Amino acid sequence: MAKPVHRTQNIMANSTYQSVVLAERPKSEVVPGKTFNLKTYNMLSEKDLKDGQVLVEALYLSLDPAMRGWLNDTRSYIPPVEIGDVMRGAAICKVVASKSSAFSVGDYVNGTPGWTELAILPAKELKKIEVPVGGKVTDTLGVLGVTGLTAYFGILDVGQVKAGDFVVVSGAAGATGSVVCQIAKLKGAKVLGIAGSDYKVEWLKELGCDEALNYKSATFAKDFKEKTTDLIDVFYDNVGGQILELALSRAKAHSRFVMCGAISTYNDAKPTGPKNYTMIIAMRIKMQGFIVFDYAKQYPEARKELTQWLEEGKLQRKETIVEGGLQAAEKALAGLFLGTNTGKLLVEVKAEDSKNGVGSKL
């Protein structure tokens, strides 16, 4: 792997570093300047490390819809972020000090330091980055990271997609949805992608979707019905809300509904479910939720196949990278629910130059 070269001042020359902490739980939307606060700490160094620990600086933060759920004080698959704690999140990092034989200064790693410039993490919680042929560093948070793995296991294991299936994907131009569409096509399915702009619709067609619709169109409900005359075998849901309700009305008997996310409802103070949920009974629909962490033991095998598809040019991807450091993270998270991104959404904490490249920046 060609290692990125810094073009900004070394943070270790400073006397302090910053993190973003949760200030209050949002009742609906994330409110920049209110939901989170910046907190300043005394600088960390090698002397703060215990054996088996690594000091890393964050370069890119991964922003994902699931983060909104982590802000709610409710029972879930993972404990909520506590008030005053650093916001949870995965990142691409660089090792700046190490007391582990597994990592050296200058190594590039994936970890979960949260929204922070610096963090001390156990070596066992880090993974050294290896960029495949035709790949780039940021792919390890996107198509080859949890995003790609979520798409992989959701459509292949939960959705049981097969040749000849008619697959509909909501949030299809997002980080996960765009990979789902392509895997479904690789398996011989017919794919209809749903997105939130005409630009995204055109991109989905470039990815190989047989059809794509803009859900913001005034004629969307009518267009959806016309495009689903064959009825749906597999519905991969990233959005919930109205689109889920429409999909239930067009489901084939014994269809499979992959419940990956419901981004359209995460900011609702009082979310409601579909009115026509009895279609699940009438059409004997298998509707299954899943969490990608359940597949952790199968990650290596899945990454191997995703990497092969990427190297062969069978998988395409886009990234939206927001510049501005930690200060830009909360606004970027709010924008995620407005559809500001195409493909994977990242925040650049520290600028890097790399011949491996990065995505388009905002």
C-alpha positions as a LaTeX table, in Angstrom:
\begin{tabular}{lrrr}
\hline
Residue & $x$ (\AA) & $y$ (\AA) & $z$ (\AA) \\
\hline
Met1 & 0.00 & 0.00 & 0.00 \\
Ala2 & 1.21 & 3.46 & $-0.83$ \\
Lys3 & 1.02 & 5.41 & 2.43 \\
Pro4 & $-0.57$ & 8.87 & 2.47 \\
Val5 & 1.74 & 11.82 & 3.07 \\
His6 & 0.74 & 14.50 & 5.56 \\
Arg7 & 0.20 & 18.02 & 4.26 \\
Thr8 & $-0.91$ & 19.49 & 7.59 \\
Gln9 & 0.87 & 20.29 & 10.84 \\
Asn10 & 1.58 & 17.32 & 13.11 \\
Ile11 & $-1.04$ & 17.41 & 15.86 \\
Met12 & 1.53 & 16.10 & 18.34 \\
Ala13 & 3.22 & 19.51 & 18.21 \\
Asn14 & 0.14 & 20.99 & 19.90 \\
Ser15 & $-0.49$ & 21.14 & 23.65 \\
Thr16 & $-4.15$ & 20.06 & 23.38 \\
Tyr17 & $-6.51$ & 18.03 & 21.23 \\
Gln18 & $-10.29$ & 18.01 & 20.80 \\
Ser19 & $-13.20$ & 15.58 & 20.81 \\
Val20 & $-16.91$ & 15.91 & 20.10 \\
Val21 & $-19.09$ & 14.90 & 23.06 \\
Leu22 & $-22.84$ & 14.42 & 23.37 \\
Ala23 & $-24.35$ & 17.47 & 25.07 \\
Glu24 & $-28.04$ & 16.50 & 25.04 \\
Arg25 & $-30.24$ & 13.84 & 23.51 \\
Pro26 & $-32.11$ & 15.16 & 20.48 \\
Lys27 & $-35.89$ & 14.80 & 20.54 \\
Ser28 & $-36.01$ & 14.77 & 16.75 \\
Glu29 & $-33.32$ & 16.17 & 14.41 \\
Val30 & $-29.67$ & 16.59 & 15.39 \\
Val31 & $-29.19$ & 20.32 & 16.01 \\
Pro32 & $-25.67$ & 21.59 & 15.20 \\
Gly33 & $-24.32$ & 23.62 & 18.11 \\
Lys34 & $-26.78$ & 22.07 & 20.55 \\
Thr35 & $-26.72$ & 18.27 & 20.34 \\
Phe36 & $-22.92$ & 18.09 & 20.58 \\
Asn37 & $-20.10$ & 20.12 & 22.12 \\
Leu38 & $-16.39$ & 20.33 & 21.38 \\
Lys39 & $-14.25$ & 19.44 & 24.38 \\
Thr40 & $-10.52$ & 20.19 & 24.76 \\
Tyr41 & $-8.07$ & 17.84 & 26.51 \\
Asn42 & $-4.38$ & 17.93 & 27.41 \\
Met43 & $-2.20$ & 16.35 & 24.73 \\
Leu44 & $-1.60$ & 12.59 & 24.86 \\
Ser45 & 1.79 & 10.98 & 24.26 \\
Glu46 & 3.56 & 7.64 & 24.47 \\
Lys47 & 4.01 & 8.03 & 28.23 \\
Asp48 & 0.21 & 7.73 & 28.60 \\
Leu49 & 0.20 & 4.26 & 27.04 \\
Lys50 & 0.07 & 0.94 & 28.87 \\
Asp51 & 1.40 & $-2.29$ & 27.38 \\
Gly52 & $-0.80$ & $-3.43$ & 24.48 \\
Gln53 & $-2.15$ & 0.03 & 23.79 \\
Val54 & $-1.79$ & 2.28 & 20.73 \\
Leu55 & $-2.12$ & 6.05 & 20.37 \\
Val56 & $-3.82$ & 7.00 & 17.10 \\
Glu57 & $-4.85$ & 10.21 & 15.36 \\
Ala58 & $-8.07$ & 10.18 & 13.36 \\
Leu59 & $-7.95$ & 11.00 & 9.64 \\
Tyr60 & $-11.46$ & 10.16 & 8.38 \\
Leu61 & $-14.66$ & 9.58 & 10.34 \\
Ser62 & $-17.40$ & 7.27 & 9.10 \\
Leu63 & $-20.90$ & 8.79 & 9.29 \\
Asp64 & $-23.79$ & 6.35 & 9.25 \\
Pro65 & $-27.59$ & 6.51 & 9.78 \\
Ala66 & $-27.33$ & 4.12 & 12.74 \\
Met67 & $-25.58$ & 6.88 & 14.70 \\
Arg68 & $-28.90$ & 8.64 & 15.23 \\
Gly69 & $-30.22$ & 5.60 & 17.11 \\
Trp70 & $-27.16$ & 5.56 & 19.38 \\
Leu71 & $-28.23$ & 8.96 & 20.73 \\
Asn72 & $-31.52$ & 7.59 & 22.12 \\
Asp73 & $-31.66$ & 6.28 & 25.67 \\
Thr74 & $-33.47$ & 3.10 & 24.67 \\
Arg75 & $-32.72$ & $-0.61$ & 24.62 \\
Ser76 & $-30.96$ & $-1.63$ & 21.42 \\
Tyr77 & $-28.22$ & $-3.86$ & 20.04 \\
Ile78 & $-25.61$ & $-1.49$ & 21.48 \\
Pro79 & $-25.72$ & 0.81 & 24.55 \\
Pro80 & $-26.55$ & 4.46 & 23.88 \\
Val81 & $-23.85$ & 7.12 & 23.90 \\
Glu82 & $-23.94$ & 8.70 & 27.36 \\
Ile83 & $-24.24$ & 12.45 & 27.92 \\
Gly84 & $-20.71$ & 13.87 & 28.10 \\
Asp85 & $-19.13$ & 10.92 & 26.30 \\
Val86 & $-17.22$ & 11.16 & 23.02 \\
Met87 & $-19.55$ & 10.42 & 20.09 \\
Arg88 & $-19.11$ & 6.82 & 18.99 \\
Gly89 & $-17.89$ & 6.10 & 15.46 \\
Ala90 & $-15.44$ & 4.23 & 13.26 \\
Ala91 & $-12.46$ & 5.97 & 11.66 \\
Ile92 & $-9.35$ & 5.59 & 9.57 \\
Cys93 & $-6.44$ & 6.46 & 11.84 \\
Lys94 & $-2.66$ & 6.76 & 11.85 \\
Val95 & $-0.53$ & 5.31 & 14.64 \\
Val96 & 1.50 & 8.03 & 16.40 \\
Ala97 & 2.77 & 5.93 & 19.35 \\
Ser98 & 2.61 & 2.25 & 20.18 \\
Lys99 & 3.28 & $-0.17$ & 23.00 \\
Ser100 & 2.19 & $-3.15$ & 20.93 \\
Ser101 & 4.36 & $-5.33$ & 18.74 \\
Ala102 & 1.47 & $-5.54$ & 16.27 \\
Phe103 & 1.63 & $-1.86$ & 15.26 \\
Ser104 & 4.38 & 0.62 & 14.46 \\
Val105 & 4.39 & 4.39 & 14.29 \\
Gly106 & 3.10 & 5.45 & 10.87 \\
Asp107 & 0.82 & 2.43 & 10.36 \\
Tyr108 & $-2.65$ & 3.16 & 9.00 \\
Val109 & $-5.44$ & 1.39 & 10.87 \\
Asn110 & $-9.20$ & 1.04 & 11.19 \\
Gly111 & $-10.69$ & 1.41 & 14.63 \\
Thr112 & $-13.51$ & 2.98 & 16.62 \\
Pro113 & $-11.98$ & 5.97 & 18.40 \\
Gly114 & $-15.16$ & 8.06 & 18.07 \\
Trp115 & $-15.29$ & 11.70 & 17.05 \\
Thr116 & $-11.89$ & 12.73 & 18.31 \\
Glu117 & $-8.53$ & 13.91 & 17.03 \\
Leu118 & $-6.58$ & 11.50 & 19.24 \\
Ala119 & $-7.40$ & 8.30 & 21.12 \\
Ile120 & $-5.71$ & 5.52 & 23.06 \\
Leu121 & $-7.06$ & 2.15 & 21.97 \\
Pro122 & $-6.23$ & $-1.51$ & 22.73 \\
Ala123 & $-4.22$ & $-3.03$ & 19.90 \\
Lys124 & $-6.72$ & $-5.89$ & 19.68 \\
Glu125 & $-9.42$ & $-3.39$ & 18.61 \\
Leu126 & $-7.42$ & $-2.13$ & 15.61 \\
Lys127 & $-6.99$ & $-3.56$ & 12.13 \\
Lys128 & $-4.06$ & $-2.63$ & 9.91 \\
Ile129 & $-5.22$ & $-1.22$ & 6.58 \\
Glu130 & $-4.40$ & $-3.10$ & 3.41 \\
Val131 & $-5.53$ & $-1.46$ & 0.18 \\
Pro132 & $-6.21$ & $-3.86$ & $-2.73$ \\
Val133 & $-5.37$ & $-3.26$ & $-6.37$ \\
Gly134 & $-7.69$ & $-0.58$ & $-7.67$ \\
Gly135 & $-8.74$ & 0.36 & $-4.14$ \\
Lys136 & $-8.11$ & 3.35 & $-1.93$ \\
Val137 & $-7.64$ & 3.96 & 1.78 \\
Thr138 & $-11.19$ & 5.17 & 2.35 \\
Asp139 & $-12.65$ & 1.96 & 0.89 \\
Thr140 & $-11.95$ & 0.39 & 4.28 \\
Leu141 & $-14.82$ & 2.43 & 5.72 \\
Gly142 & $-17.00$ & 1.99 & 2.65 \\
Val143 & $-17.28$ & $-0.84$ & 0.18 \\
Leu144 & $-14.73$ & $-3.01$ & 2.05 \\
Gly145 & $-15.81$ & $-1.92$ & 5.53 \\
Val146 & $-18.96$ & $-2.35$ & 7.61 \\
Thr147 & $-20.94$ & $-0.63$ & 4.85 \\
Gly148 & $-20.03$ & $-3.22$ & 2.24 \\
Leu149 & $-20.39$ & $-6.07$ & 4.73 \\
Thr150 & $-23.89$ & $-4.90$ & 5.65 \\
Ala151 & $-24.89$ & $-4.95$ & 2.00 \\
Tyr152 & $-23.24$ & $-8.33$ & 1.46 \\
Phe153 & $-24.86$ & $-10.25$ & 4.31 \\
Gly154 & $-28.17$ & $-8.43$ & 4.02 \\
Ile155 & $-28.81$ & $-9.25$ & 0.39 \\
Leu156 & $-27.13$ & $-12.67$ & 0.27 \\
Asp157 & $-27.95$ & $-14.22$ & 3.64 \\
Val158 & $-31.10$ & $-12.43$ & 4.80 \\
Gly159 & $-32.50$ & $-11.65$ & 1.35 \\
Gln160 & $-31.40$ & $-14.95$ & $-0.19$ \\
Val161 & $-31.23$ & $-13.23$ & $-3.58$ \\
Lys162 & $-31.07$ & $-15.49$ & $-6.62$ \\
Ala163 & $-31.08$ & $-15.22$ & $-10.40$ \\
Gly164 & $-34.41$ & $-14.02$ & $-11.75$ \\
Asp165 & $-35.52$ & $-12.23$ & $-8.58$ \\
Phe166 & $-37.02$ & $-8.76$ & $-8.81$ \\
Val167 & $-35.22$ & $-6.71$ & $-6.13$ \\
Val168 & $-36.23$ & $-3.23$ & $-4.96$ \\
Val169 & $-33.75$ & $-1.21$ & $-2.88$ \\
Ser170 & $-34.68$ & 1.94 & $-0.96$ \\
Gly171 & $-31.90$ & 4.41 & $-0.15$ \\
Ala172 & $-30.23$ & 2.88 & $-3.17$ \\
Ala173 & $-27.73$ & 5.70 & $-3.78$ \\
Gly174 & $-26.42$ & 5.55 & $-0.22$ \\
Ala175 & $-23.34$ & 3.76 & 1.02 \\
Thr176 & $-25.06$ & 0.43 & 1.68 \\
Gly177 & $-27.84$ & 0.58 & $-0.88$ \\
Ser178 & $-25.52$ & 1.18 & $-3.83$ \\
Val179 & $-23.53$ & $-1.94$ & $-2.98$ \\
Val180 & $-26.73$ & $-3.96$ & $-2.50$ \\
Cys181 & $-27.90$ & $-3.02$ & $-6.01$ \\
Gln182 & $-24.64$ & $-4.17$ & $-7.56$ \\
Ile183 & $-24.45$ & $-7.48$ & $-5.66$ \\
Ala184 & $-28.05$ & $-8.25$ & $-6.64$ \\
Lys185 & $-27.15$ & $-7.63$ & $-10.29$ \\
Leu186 & $-24.07$ & $-9.84$ & $-9.96$ \\
Lys187 & $-26.37$ & $-12.62$ & $-8.77$ \\
Gly188 & $-28.65$ & $-12.25$ & $-11.80$ \\
Ala189 & $-31.51$ & $-10.26$ & $-10.30$ \\
Lys190 & $-33.52$ & $-7.44$ & $-11.86$ \\
Val191 & $-33.07$ & $-4.31$ & $-9.73$ \\
Leu192 & $-35.15$ & $-1.19$ & $-9.12$ \\
Gly193 & $-33.34$ & 1.46 & $-7.07$ \\
Ile194 & $-35.07$ & 4.26 & $-5.15$ \\
Ala195 & $-33.16$ & 7.50 & $-4.47$ \\
Gly196 & $-33.80$ & 11.16 & $-3.67$ \\
Ser197 & $-32.64$ & 13.13 & $-6.73$ \\
Asp198 & $-32.50$ & 12.89 & $-10.50$ \\
Tyr199 & $-28.70$ & 12.89 & $-10.30$ \\
Lys200 & $-28.76$ & 9.85 & $-8.02$ \\
Val201 & $-31.25$ & 8.12 & $-10.30$ \\
Glu202 & $-28.86$ & 8.51 & $-13.24$ \\
Trp203 & $-25.95$ & 7.22 & $-11.16$ \\
Leu204 & $-27.93$ & 4.14 & $-10.17$ \\
Lys205 & $-28.53$ & 3.39 & $-13.84$ \\
Glu206 & $-24.79$ & 3.74 & $-14.44$ \\
Leu207 & $-24.24$ & 1.16 & $-11.69$ \\
Gly208 & $-26.42$ & $-1.27$ & $-13.61$ \\
Cys209 & $-29.87$ & $-0.87$ & $-12.05$ \\
Asp210 & $-32.53$ & $-1.85$ & $-14.56$ \\
Glu211 & $-34.74$ & 0.98 & $-13.31$ \\
Ala212 & $-34.44$ & 3.82 & $-10.81$ \\
Leu213 & $-36.95$ & 6.27 & $-9.36$ \\
Asn214 & $-36.76$ & 9.59 & $-7.54$ \\
Tyr215 & $-39.02$ & 9.33 & $-4.49$ \\
Lys216 & $-39.29$ & 13.15 & $-4.38$ \\
Ser217 & $-41.09$ & 13.16 & $-7.73$ \\
Ala218 & $-44.74$ & 14.24 & $-7.64$ \\
Thr219 & $-45.65$ & 11.05 & $-9.51$ \\
Phe220 & $-43.53$ & 8.67 & $-7.43$ \\
Ala221 & $-46.36$ & 6.51 & $-6.04$ \\
Lys222 & $-47.83$ & 6.08 & $-9.53$ \\
Asp223 & $-44.39$ & 5.41 & $-11.05$ \\
Phe224 & $-43.57$ & 2.88 & $-8.33$ \\
Lys225 & $-46.73$ & 0.92 & $-9.06$ \\
Glu226 & $-45.98$ & 0.91 & $-12.79$ \\
Lys227 & $-42.39$ & $-0.25$ & $-12.27$ \\
Thr228 & $-43.43$ & $-3.10$ & $-9.95$ \\
Thr229 & $-46.02$ & $-4.83$ & $-12.13$ \\
Asp230 & $-44.00$ & $-8.05$ & $-11.75$ \\
Leu231 & $-44.28$ & $-7.69$ & $-7.95$ \\
Ile232 & $-41.35$ & $-7.73$ & $-5.55$ \\
Asp233 & $-39.33$ & $-10.83$ & $-4.62$ \\
Val234 & $-36.82$ & $-9.04$ & $-2.38$ \\
Phe235 & $-37.18$ & $-5.60$ & $-0.80$ \\
Tyr236 & $-34.02$ & $-4.21$ & 0.82 \\
Asp237 & $-35.17$ & $-1.43$ & 3.12 \\
Asn238 & $-32.87$ & 1.37 & 4.26 \\
Val239 & $-35.60$ & 4.00 & 4.55 \\
Gly240 & $-38.90$ & 2.78 & 6.01 \\
Gly241 & $-41.89$ & 5.15 & 5.98 \\
Gln242 & $-43.93$ & 5.66 & 2.83 \\
Ile243 & $-41.61$ & 3.61 & 0.64 \\
Leu244 & $-41.93$ & 0.58 & 2.92 \\
Glu245 & $-45.71$ & 0.95 & 2.81 \\
Leu246 & $-45.66$ & 1.05 & $-0.99$ \\
Ala247 & $-43.37$ & $-1.98$ & $-1.13$ \\
Leu248 & $-45.71$ & $-4.00$ & 1.09 \\
Ser249 & $-48.55$ & $-3.21$ & $-1.31$ \\
Arg250 & $-46.51$ & $-4.61$ & $-4.21$ \\
Ala251 & $-44.98$ & $-7.65$ & $-2.50$ \\
Lys252 & $-45.13$ & $-11.08$ & $-4.10$ \\
Ala253 & $-46.29$ & $-14.04$ & $-2.05$ \\
His254 & $-43.41$ & $-15.42$ & 0.06 \\
Ser255 & $-41.24$ & $-12.37$ & $-0.69$ \\
Arg256 & $-38.31$ & $-11.46$ & 1.56 \\
Phe257 & $-38.07$ & $-8.04$ & 3.19 \\
Val258 & $-34.57$ & $-7.19$ & 4.44 \\
Met259 & $-34.96$ & $-4.62$ & 7.23 \\
Cys260 & $-31.61$ & $-2.87$ & 7.30 \\
Gly261 & $-32.63$ & 0.67 & 8.27 \\
Ala262 & $-35.42$ & 3.24 & 8.47 \\
Ile263 & $-33.64$ & 6.55 & 8.00 \\
Ser264 & $-36.86$ & 8.38 & 7.13 \\
Thr265 & $-38.20$ & 7.80 & 10.66 \\
Tyr266 & $-35.11$ & 8.16 & 12.86 \\
Asn267 & $-35.76$ & 11.84 & 13.54 \\
Asp268 & $-39.50$ & 11.43 & 14.15 \\
Ala269 & $-40.50$ & 12.25 & 17.71 \\
Lys270 & $-43.36$ & 9.73 & 17.40 \\
Pro271 & $-42.52$ & 7.29 & 14.58 \\
Thr272 & $-45.33$ & 5.16 & 13.17 \\
Gly273 & $-45.30$ & 1.92 & 11.24 \\
Pro274 & $-46.99$ & 1.05 & 7.94 \\
Lys275 & $-50.78$ & 0.99 & 7.95 \\
Asn276 & $-50.88$ & $-2.00$ & 5.60 \\
Tyr277 & $-48.71$ & $-4.30$ & 7.71 \\
Thr278 & $-51.35$ & $-7.03$ & 7.34 \\
Met279 & $-49.89$ & $-7.61$ & 3.87 \\
Ile280 & $-47.17$ & $-9.48$ & 5.74 \\
Ile281 & $-49.83$ & $-12.04$ & 6.65 \\
Ala282 & $-51.72$ & $-12.08$ & 3.37 \\
Met283 & $-48.57$ & $-12.45$ & 1.23 \\
Arg284 & $-46.70$ & $-14.62$ & 3.79 \\
Ile285 & $-43.84$ & $-12.16$ & 3.69 \\
Lys286 & $-40.63$ & $-12.96$ & 5.55 \\
Met287 & $-39.60$ & $-9.63$ & 7.12 \\
Gln288 & $-36.29$ & $-9.87$ & 8.95 \\
Gly289 & $-34.11$ & $-7.33$ & 10.69 \\
Phe290 & $-30.38$ & $-7.91$ & 11.10 \\
Ile291 & $-27.23$ & $-6.37$ & 12.54 \\
Val292 & $-24.00$ & $-6.84$ & 10.61 \\
Phe293 & $-22.00$ & $-7.45$ & 13.82 \\
Asp294 & $-23.75$ & $-10.83$ & 14.08 \\
Tyr295 & $-21.67$ & $-11.94$ & 11.10 \\
Ala296 & $-18.28$ & $-10.95$ & 12.54 \\
Lys297 & $-16.79$ & $-14.44$ & 12.20 \\
Gln298 & $-17.63$ & $-14.39$ & 8.48 \\
Tyr299 & $-16.09$ & $-10.98$ & 7.74 \\
Pro300 & $-12.81$ & $-12.33$ & 6.26 \\
Glu301 & $-14.59$ & $-14.50$ & 3.71 \\
Ala302 & $-16.96$ & $-11.71$ & 2.74 \\
Arg303 & $-14.16$ & $-9.13$ & 2.44 \\
Lys304 & $-12.26$ & $-11.53$ & 0.19 \\
Glu305 & $-15.17$ & $-11.70$ & $-2.25$ \\
Leu306 & $-15.90$ & $-7.96$ & $-2.07$ \\
Thr307 & $-12.22$ & $-7.25$ & $-2.71$ \\
Gln308 & $-12.21$ & $-9.56$ & $-5.71$ \\
Trp309 & $-15.26$ & $-7.85$ & $-7.19$ \\
Leu310 & $-13.66$ & $-4.46$ & $-6.61$ \\
Glu311 & $-10.38$ & $-5.50$ & $-8.24$ \\
Glu312 & $-12.27$ & $-6.94$ & $-11.22$ \\
Gly313 & $-14.21$ & $-3.71$ & $-11.67$ \\
Lys314 & $-17.52$ & $-5.36$ & $-10.83$ \\
Leu315 & $-18.18$ & $-2.99$ & $-7.91$ \\
Gln316 & $-18.27$ & 0.79 & $-8.26$ \\
Arg317 & $-18.57$ & 3.30 & $-5.44$ \\
Lys318 & $-18.81$ & 6.98 & $-4.63$ \\
Glu319 & $-17.77$ & 8.89 & $-1.54$ \\
Thr320 & $-18.83$ & 12.26 & $-0.19$ \\
Ile321 & $-16.07$ & 13.64 & 2.03 \\
Val322 & $-16.87$ & 16.65 & 4.18 \\
Glu323 & $-13.92$ & 18.89 & 4.99 \\
Gly324 & $-13.56$ & 21.04 & 8.09 \\
Gly325 & $-12.36$ & 18.67 & 10.78 \\
Leu326 & $-14.31$ & 17.67 & 13.87 \\
Gln327 & $-16.27$ & 20.93 & 13.78 \\
Ala328 & $-17.96$ & 19.73 & 10.57 \\
Ala329 & $-19.09$ & 16.34 & 11.92 \\
Glu330 & $-22.40$ & 17.31 & 13.55 \\
Lys331 & $-23.56$ & 19.31 & 10.54 \\
Ala332 & $-22.55$ & 16.44 & 8.26 \\
Leu333 & $-24.55$ & 13.98 & 10.39 \\
Ala334 & $-27.61$ & 16.23 & 10.18 \\
Gly335 & $-27.10$ & 16.43 & 6.40 \\
Leu336 & $-27.07$ & 12.65 & 6.12 \\
Phe337 & $-30.81$ & 12.67 & 6.87 \\
Leu338 & $-31.39$ & 15.28 & 4.18 \\
Gly339 & $-29.69$ & 13.19 & 1.49 \\
Thr340 & $-26.69$ & 15.48 & 1.02 \\
Asn341 & $-24.40$ & 12.53 & 0.29 \\
Thr342 & $-24.07$ & 10.14 & $-2.61$ \\
Gly343 & $-22.42$ & 6.88 & $-1.56$ \\
Lys344 & $-20.35$ & 6.77 & 1.61 \\
Leu345 & $-20.30$ & 9.86 & 3.84 \\
Leu346 & $-17.00$ & 10.68 & 5.56 \\
Val347 & $-15.63$ & 13.61 & 7.52 \\
Glu348 & $-12.01$ & 14.56 & 6.95 \\
Val349 & $-10.46$ & 15.20 & 10.37 \\
Lys350 & $-6.96$ & 15.64 & 9.04 \\
Ala351 & $-6.13$ & 16.22 & 5.39 \\
Glu352 & $-4.05$ & 13.59 & 3.61 \\
Asp353 & $-2.56$ & 13.27 & 0.14 \\
Ser354 & $-2.54$ & 9.78 & $-1.32$ \\
Lys355 & $-2.04$ & 8.35 & $-4.76$ \\
Asn356 & $-4.68$ & 5.85 & $-3.67$ \\
Gly357 & $-7.11$ & 8.76 & $-3.85$ \\
Val358 & $-10.21$ & 9.81 & $-1.98$ \\
Gly359 & $-13.73$ & 10.71 & $-3.03$ \\
Ser360 & $-15.40$ & 13.97 & $-3.94$ \\
Lys361 & $-15.23$ & 16.61 & $-1.20$ \\
Leu362 & $-17.72$ & 19.15 & 0.10 \\
\hline
\end{tabular}
